[in-house]
Amino acid sequence: MSLNFKSFIKLAGERNPNEPEFIQAVAEVTEDLIPYINEHHPEWNKLKILERIIEPERIISFSVNWLDDNNEVQINRGYRVQMNSAIGPYKGGLRFSPTVNLSILKFLAFEQVFKNSLTGIPLGGGKGGSDFDPKGKSDSEIMRFCQSFMTALYRHIGSETDVPAGDIGVGEREIGFLFGQYKRLQNNFTGVLTGKGKFWGGSNIRPEATGYGLLYFVSNILNLQGESLKGKRIAISGAGNVAFYAAEKAIELGATVITLSNSTGTLNDPEGFDAQKLSSIKGLGRDLSKYCETYSAASFHADKNPWHFPCDIALPCATQNELNEEDAKRLIENGCIGVAEGANMPSTAEAVQQFHTHKIFFAPGKAANAGGVAVSGLEMSQNRMGEQWESDRVDDKLKQIMENIHQTCVRYGKDNDGYINYLRGANIGGFVKVAAAMKSQGVV
């Protein structure tokens, strides 16, 4: 028995109606996996490994009721998608944003299964969050929301069951409020969340890990080509932790970073940012245009994305589907040699096809941005041992993990003509370990 891609996706769409992001993620993965399974592991078809891996093991949905500062009752929806636990406890972030819905969380949880597998750390995949918007809320309101959210969630998570972390809208402040409520309800201090503060169980360089890991992965790609980051012009989207720390590491490694962006537009500095300039941007809040008052060579382009500016390497670090086919064509025409995703699925399927057609390197998020969950896994290890490792030790482990992921992608993604399809390599490399574990554990 062999699987057919079109039939598989048709059935997945019928079983998951009105979930475009989830179906997009499933299609991106299974387009590579189905030929691989049919050729190398047809026995997995009989066990329906692929059909089972796209089905969440558990979805928890709950109401989050809380009081705002005016003593008005507010109601939000909370979710936790526990996707797959074949190789370890569920692991993945919590996202607080009005854009959160079940399709987005299922796509993120599905991607997390492969990402976590690639790290080599025994972690399953999950994701959760709420349609709560922390922007414009007081610290007291955020605390009350987090306490209510955790009161509904706590019975479904644990250090050996499901270990959430931060994501968009959930930083150290929110993790602190969530952890405090969990500790109060359970009456114990365990590593049930990652992204904690350094003084109460957190890991060094956890905030920097996704951005740093992204550049370590790109460095591995370039090293394989006999190149380096030195002198490369890099366009980055986003202005959050991932974007800032990616920019910081790129500059440290000798690249010239020329853009950062947010939902209002793109800041372009053709002279390149440096540490002082990055520090000044952090103090600007949402209004990136103020940067140009100090640095006259720079310009702010309202409602314009970074992919309009000529660069050697593009790093989309903002949100899903931010880089489309037209953006991809423009990047290629302007001489871009590669794209690496700092966000989760920021490139549309059509954009990815353009990259592969023109044989420029494309590093998917499940591989390139795995540094965050890698250090979260290291945080879990430190919690279990009651230790806190020095920054250099964590950073060395992060570099090694990203190098190992790169090697896995090369192993499974290299074409006969020498071109490396990193997407195929990440999909297959992340899948084989999970599939083997599912086979070993029987139909559960």
Summary of the structure (lengths in Angstrom):
residues: 444
radius of gyration: 21.2
end to end distance: 21.7
largest distance: 65.4
contacts: 1610
relative contact order: 0.12
helix: 50%
strand: 17%
